[in-house]
Amino acid sequence: MRYGRNFRGLKAMNAERNGAVAALIFSDPQQDGYAQGSVYPDGPWRPPTSVQRGSIQFISLCPGDPSRAYLPPGQQEALCGYNQSELIPNIPTLPLSYADAAPILRALGGPEAPPSFTGALNLTYRLGPSRTLRARLSINNTFDKAPVWNVLATVAGTLPPERDQPVLLGNHRDAWVYGAADPNSGTAQLLEVAKGLGALLRTGWRPLRTLVLCSWSGEEYGLLGSTAWSEVHAATPLLQRALAYLNVDTGASGPHFRAIGTPSLAQVLAGVLGAIDDPGRPGHTLADHWGEGDLYTLGSGSDYTAFIDHLGIPSLDLAFSAKTAYGVYHSVYDSFEWMDSVGDPGFHYHKAMAQMWGLVALRLAGSAPAAAGDDSLRVPLPLNFTHQAEAIAGYIAAAKARPNGTKVDYLALDAAHARFAAASRKLHADLATAAHDADTIAALDERLAYTERRFLSTNGLPGRKYFKHVLQAPGLYTGYAPKTLPGVYDAVDVADFELATEQANAAAERIDAAARFLEGAH
């Protein structure tokens, strides 16, 4: 099987479900090799011997340690809905370079593959079988338990605990081999943000809201560190009152800015982008090629997953990247030399990301009042739920436009969206007329900060109880890429229109609950 289109673990899952006794996944140069441009060391793309490593856990069913070794016996399946053997392949699976895949592909007989199955190798892609080829696959796997170390640093805010709204910044530091781009570009940027906060603290500055810098481990195995930590601490004030989670994984692997996240955070991100120079276009800011509101939904594959999908904490994931997956992803070639020569020469995009990440965090955290009469407590949170309302309208329109999408009853969903849109407009009108009254703004801020939690369903998605967010989730058969109104999407996908209507009504109930919360009802 080729890499591309969907998450590698789901390729293994579908192969197993359809009777395969083993699976080999290869990197075709069509995706990230010479079909995209010059290969390393002459350019940034994947050379013939490069192997893409990676987890093959079924993360669209449940992320994190499949055994939940940190939980008491019996709680794992209650949390995920699956046991360990149902979350990892039971057939041997290995990755291949395209140099090693080519002889196997050349030996295949049978009919020619359709265009969607072909790549860029200089051969005729066929579907098999082969009369001459025999593959012997030897794998020596061991299952061990070992500690996964998360490292957290906290800058305490000045608000009392019952009013604090912590802002979390996260990056994982474990890598496949060197990981210069993934994740250590982001790790370097997290350290720069920490240095910047240290410089501010030495001047006497203090944040209004607590800032937590999180260095996760075990991400590459299946989001182990962040998922475990978020589950263990889910009931603590830190996560119960968390305002936002800001994730940077591969912070720099190319020149194109990409942001995905919760639509209510689009406003603060747009404001920050207008304050940062575009490294690729002198005299321009990053806002010049990113429109406010173009904040696409989160799927999975990085440490934001548990925070948005299970806990309902507004989240962002930020990156500078190539137009497609960067060429040396998850390989031995993801090295400092690659980054220095072709990934980000001069490290200009590293600098821009550190500035962006830190400034978004500062604008969300706010500053403690420096003196009597300081207006810090009279500045509302820079979240905007009219963007969320516009996004929901788009999700509903997309659901109706799908093949067979009109076979679903959207009456309750349309009504709930109308109420949510009206409530968001009313809240922001109230903020505009609050006349810097600290008590009024504090009450409205509570609604802004915690509305996202109302989109969580108690029972989760059908067959995926870990994923509770009714507006977005990783696609069941895409993994990394998200699907909106996922309960409706998955049901329509299997032509179960009764279930699709039930899921539309379930989403409507949560959107209506969010509207009531914005209106001030608890």
N, C-alpha and C positions, 0 to 999 in steps of 0.2 A: 504494500500500500504506500501511496505517496503521502508525505506530509502536506499540510495545507487544508483549507476549508473547515476542518473542525479539530478539536482537541485530541491529541494522540491517545489518551486513555480511552476515549470513546471509540476510536478505531479498534483498539484491542477488545473492548466490550462487545462491539457489534460483530467482530470476527468470531469471538467465542460463542455468542448467542446463535450464530449461523453455522456452527459446526466445525470451525477451523480447529486444527490441532496445534497450530503455532502461528505466530505473526511476525513478519519483518516489515518495518516501516522505514522508508528511505527518503532522503532529501533529493527531490528532483530539481535540476538547475532552472526549471521554469519558475519555481517559487522564489528562490533566493540565491541562485548560482549565476552562471555566465549569461543566461537569457536576460538578466537584469542589468548586466554591465560587467566590467572587468573584475576578475576574482582576486582575492588576496594572494600575494602581497602587492599586486599591481593596482588593486582597487578594493572596495569594501565587501564584495560578495563572496559567497561560500565556494572554496576551492574543492576539487574532486574528492579529496580524502577526508573532508570534514564530516563528522558524525554529530547529529543533534541528539544529545541526551535528553532525559526528561521523565517526570513522573507519568505513570500510566494508571493512576488511581481514577476512579469514576467520580470526578469532582462535581459533576452536575447532579449527582444523587446526594452526596454529603461530603463536605470538605473536612480536612483535619485528619488526625491519627485515626485510621480505620478501627483500631482496637480501643481507642479512648482509654489508654493505660492509666491516665491520671484520674479517672472516675471510678467510683465503687463498682463492683461487679454488677452487671445487669442494667446499668444506666446507659451504656453505649447505644443499644438498640432502641431504647426509649427515646433517646435524643435524635438519632438518625433515621430510625425506621428500617435499618439494615444491619446485618452483622458484618464482621470483617471480611469474610469470604465473598460477600456480595458487593464489596466496594473495590476490590482489586482483581486483576485477571487471574484465572486459574489455568491459563495456557501460557507456555513460554513465549516471550515477546522480546525482540531486540531491534535497535536502530541500526541502519546502514548508511554509509556514504553513497553518493551516486556512482563513484568509481566501482564500489563493490556490488551495487545493485544491477549495473548494466549487464554483466554476464548472465545473471539469472533472467533478466527481462529478454535478452536475446535468445535464450533457450526455450522460451515459451512458444507453444504452438497455438492452435485454435484460431477463432475469428479475430479480425482486427478490432481493437478497442474503439469505442465511440470517441468523438472529439473531447468530451468532458473527462475522459480517462487518460488522455495522452499528455505527455510532458515535452521537454525540450531535448531529451537525449537523442543522439543520432542512431535511431533504431526504429523498427516498426513495433509499436506497442500492441500486444495481443493479450487476449483474456485467458489463454491456457486451455487445456493442460499441456504438459510437455511429455514427449515419449522418451526423452534422453536425460532429463534433469532429475537428480535426486539431491535433496538438501538434508544435511545432517546438522541439527541444531543442538548444541550442548550449553546448558546454563547451570551454573552452581550458585543458587540463591541461598542465603541464610536470613533468618528472621531474628533480629536482636532488639532488645530494649535498651535505650541509653538516654541520658538527660538531653533535653533541648534547652539551650540557654537563651532567654530573652533578657535584654539589657534596657532598662528604662531610666530616664532622667526627668525629674519633675521641677518645674519652676512654679512655686505656689502663687496663686492669685490672691488678691486682697479682699475679695468678696467673702462673706461668711459661707461656711460649707453648704448651708441650706439654700443659698442663692448662687453658688458657683456653677459655672457651665464650662467644664474643661474642654480644651481643644487638644486633640491628639495628632501627632505627626509620626508616620511609620514608614520604615524601609527594612527589607530583610538583608542580611549580610552573608548568608550561605550561598554558595555558587557551584555550578557545574564547572569544575576546573578553576580558571582564574577569575572569570566573571567581571572583566573590566567594565563592560556596559551593564550587564545583568548579574548582580544588583549594585556593583560597587561604584558606578557613576552616582547612583542615588545615595549610597552610603557616604561618599565624599561630600555630597551636597548636604546631607543631614548634619555632618560634622561642621560644615561651614555655617549652617543655621545656628548650631549650638554655640559656635564661636561668636557669632553676631549677637546672640542673646546674652552671652557672657559680657561682651563689651557694653551693652545697654545696662545690664545689672550693675556694672561698676560705676556707672554715672548716677546711680540712685534710682533709676527707673524700676518700676514693678508692673507686671501685668494685672489687669483687673480680674481676668479669668485665668485659671491654672492652665499651664502648658505642659504637655507630657511628650517627650521625645522617646520613641520606641524603636529599638533595634531588634528585629525578629530573627530567629533562626528556624531551620527546618522548613522554610517555605517551599524549597524545590521538591521536597518529598510529598507535598500535598497540603501546603498552608498549615503546617503543624504548629509552629510556635504561636502565631497570632490567634489561630482558632482556639487552641487550648487556653491561652491567657484570657481571651474574651469570654470563654465559657466559665472559667473558674471565677472571674471577677464580674460576671454579668449582673449580679445583684448588689454590687457595691455602689456607693454614691458616685464614684468616679465614672462608671459607665451608665448608671441610671440617669445621671445628669449631664453626660457628655454632649457637647454642642455639635462637634464635627470630628471626622477622622480624615486626615489629609495624607494620601499615600503617594509615594514616589518609589518606583521599583527600578526600571531601567530609565534613569533620568536623562541620559544623553546617548543616542546611537545614530543620530542624523540631525538634519536641520529643520524638520517639519514639526511644528507644535501640535500636540494632541491632548485634549482633555475629555475625560468622561466623568460623569458623576451625577449627583442629585441636582435637579434643575433649580432649586431654591438657592443654590450657591453660585449660580451664574453671575449674579450682579456683583458680588465681591470679587470674583475672579476677573471679570471684565474691567473693573476699576484698577486692579493690580496690573493687568497687562498693559494698560495705558500709561503706567509709570515706569516700564522697563524697556530699555533699548533692544531692538531686534538685532541680534548679532550678524545676521545675514544681509541686512539692509540699513546701512548707516543713515541716520536722520529719521528713521521710522521706529515706532514702538511695536511691541508684539500685538497690540490691539488692532493694528492695521490689517492683519490677516486672520483675525478670529472675531466673529460676530457675537455680540452678547446674546445669550440664550442658546447658542449652538453647543449645548452640553449633552452629549449622547449618554445613554444609560449604561450602567455597569453590568458586566457579565460575571466572570470569575477568572481565576488564574493568578490572582495576587491577593495581598493581605487585607484588602478592603472587604473581602467576601463576607466574613462573619459579621462585620460591623454594620453593613447596610442590609444584607439579606436576612440575618437572624436577629439582630438587635435594633434595626431601624434607625441607626445613627447616620445623619447626612454625611456623605462621603464624596471625596474627589480623588481622582487618579490622574497624575500629570506626567507628561513625557515629551522630550524631543526625540524624534525617530526618523527612520527612513520611510519612504512612502509605503513599502511593504515591510515584512519582518526583516530586521537587519541580518546581513549575510553570515555572520559568524555566531549567531545565537546558539547558546548552550553547547559550544564546542571549545576545543583546546585553543582555537585561534582568537577567542574573546579575551585578548590580552592587552596590556598597557601599550605595547608597540602598535597594535591595530588601532587603538583609540587615538594615540598620539599622531599616527600617520594618516589615517583615513576616516576614523570615526568622528572625532571632534578635534582637529588640529588646533592647538592654541587653547583648548578647553573653554572656548567662549560660551558654548551652550551649557556647559557645567555651571558657569558663573550665573547665567541668566536664570537657570532653574533654581539655584540656591536663593537668588533674590526673590523670585516669584513665590516659592514655597514659604520662605520666611515672612514675606509681606502679607500673604493671605492669612497666615497664622496670627500675625500681629493685629491685623484689622478685625479678625474675629475675636481675639482675646481682649483687645482694648487696653487702655493704660489706666493705672490707678490714679485717682485724683492727686495732683501734685500739691495743691494748696486749697484753702477755702475759696469757694466760688468757682472752682474748676468744673467745667461742663462734661467731664468724662462720663458721669453717670446719666447724662441726659442725651447720650448718643445712642439711637436704637441699633440693634444688631443688623448687619448688612445682608440679611436674607430676604428674598423676595418670592412669595408664593404665587404671584401672578404668573411667573415663569412656569411654576409647577402646573398651574391650571392650563396654560397653553400646551404644555407637554402632554397632559392627560387627554386633551382634545385630539392631539395627534395620535396617541395610542389607540383611542377609540376609532378614529377614522381609518387607521391602518388595519385594525381588526375587521372592520366592515368591508374593506377593500380586498381582503384575502379571498382566494377561491373558497366558496362555500361559507364565507364569513357572514353573509346575510341570513343564513339559516339559524342564527343565534338571536335571542331576544335581548336587545340592548336598552329597553325602556328604562329600567331602574338605573342603569349605568349612565345614560344620558342625563337623567334627573339629578343624580348625585353629582355629576360633573358641573351641572349648572349651579347647584347650590355651592359647591366648592369654589367655583370661579367668582361668584358673588361675595362669598365670605372673604376670599383673599383680597378682592378690591376694597371691601369695607375696612379690613384690618389696615391696609396700607394707607387708606384715607385717614383713618384714626391716628396713625403714626404721624402723618403729615400735619395734623392739627393738634398734636399733643403739647405744643408750645413749650418743649423742653422740660415738661414736668417729670421729674425723676421717678415718682411712684407709678404714674401712668405708663411710662415707657418700660419700667421693670415688669409690669403686668403683661404688657403686649409682647415683650421679649420672651416671656415664658411660653407664649403660644407659638412664636416663631421658632423657638429652639426645639420644641417637642412635638410639633405636628407630624413630622415624618414617622414617628413611632405608631401613629394611628393607622398607617398603611399595612401594619403587620396583622396577619390572621393567626388565630390561636392554633389551628391545626396544620398550618402550612399548606403547600400545594399538594394536589393529589399525587400520591406516590413519592413525594419529596417533602416530608414534614419539616426538614431542617430549614427549607427556604420558605420564609413566612411573608415576604414582601409581595403584595398583590399586583404592584405596578411593574416590577422588573425582576428578572432572575436570569441566571445563565441558561441558555437554550439546552433542553434535555439532550439534544444530539449535536450541539455545537460546542458546549463547554466554556470556551473563552467568550464567545460572542453572546450578547444578551438577547432576550425576547421580552417584549412589553406585553402587559396583561397576560402573563405566562400561563395561568390556569386556563384561560380561554384559548390561547394559542395551541397548547398541547392537546386539548380536547378536540378542537377543530381538525388538528393534524391527523387524528385517528377517526374522524367522522362521528364522534360521540357528541351530538349537538345538544342532547339533554344535559350532559355534564358541562358542556360549554356554557349553556345558559345558567346553570347553577354557579359556575365560576364567575360569570359576568355579574350575577347578583351578589356573590360574595365580595367581589371587588367593589361593587357599588356600595355595599354596607360599610366597607372600610373607608372609602372616599367620603361618604356621608358623615362618618365618625370624625374624620379629619376636618370636614367643614364645620361641624358642631364645635370642635375644639378651637378652631380659628375664631368662631363667633363668641367664644368665652364660656361655653358649656363644658363641664368636666364629667 
